[in-house]
């Protein structure tokens, strides 16, 4: 799979987050000969104070990550965990798998521990 990643917004340590995303996506996505575009935007806050949102299709996924919740900033580790959660949803869109919160919550900590700050 050829992954094209775009990080938008004022990411702290953007290179670390970019590598974190690539590491997770190459780990969880099937090895297929096709292109996938993943657009990730860091916003001050998300609708309904959610930590993030993911939507998309099999060839392009859009993720929004909140920098703050109720005006309290997330730590760098919390941002990574929230990003891992949304990347599981990206996997669900790209592979046309059922979109379940239980899978995202079930994998977010494992992926964060495996790839964040390695």
N, C-alpha and C positions, 0 to 999 in steps of 0.2 A: 504494500500500500504506500502510495506517495502522499504524505501529509504536508499540507501547506498551512502554516499557522500564522495568524495575525493577532498581535496583542495591541490593543488600543487603550489609551488613557495613561495616567501617570502611575505606572507600576513601580513600587519600590523593588530594587534588585530585579529588574525586568529579565536579565539574562538567566537568573536562577529559575524564575517562573516559566520562562520559555522552555528551558531544558526539562523541567519538571513535567510540563505538558507533553512534550515529545516522548519522554520516557514512559509515561502512562499510556499514551495512545499507541505507541509501538508495542507495548506489552499486552494490551487488551484487545486490539483490533486484529482481525484475521489477516493472514498474509495473502493479499489479492493484488492483482496487477491493475490498479485503478487509482485515480486521484480523489482526494478528499480535502476540502477546505474547511478549516476551523477558525472562526472569527471570534475573538474573546475581547470584550470591552469591560474595563474597570470603571465603575460609576461611583459617584459619591454615596448613593443609596439606591435601592431597588424598590419597585412597587410593593406595597404592603410590608415593607421592611424585611423582605425575603433576603436570604444570603446570596441567592443567585437564581438565574433562570436559564433554561436551555430549550431551544427549538430548532427545527431544521428538517433536513431531508437526508437521503442516503449519500449524497455527494457534497453537501454543504451544511454546516451546523453553526449556529450563532449562540454564544454564551454571554450572559451579563453577570458580572460579579460585583457585589456591593462592597465598598470600602468601609462603610459604616452601617451600624444598625442602631436606630434610635439615637443618632448623633454620637455614639461610642465607636471608635475605630476598632476594627478587627486587628488582632495581632498578625504578624507574618505567617505564623503557623496556622492560625484559624483561616486566613485567606487561602493557604495551600489546601487545607482540608475541604473548604467550600469549593475550591476549584476541582479537586479530585471528585467530589460528589457530582458536579455538573459534567465532568468528563465521562463519568459512567453513563449519564443521560445521553451525551454525544455518541457514545458507543451504541446505545439503544437505537438512536435515529439512524446511524450509519449502517448498522446491521439489520435494520428493520425488525428489531426485537421488541417484545412488549415493554412499554415504558412504565417501570415500577419504582416507586420511592424506596421500597424495601431493598431492592438490589443496590441502589445508590448509597443508602445509609449503611448497608452491609459491607460495602467495599471501600468506602471513603477512608476509613482509618487505616486499613491494610495498605492501600495504595500510598497514602501519605507517609506512613512509616517506612515503606519500601523505597520511595523515591525522593522524599523531601530531605534536603541537606545531606545527601549521601556523599 
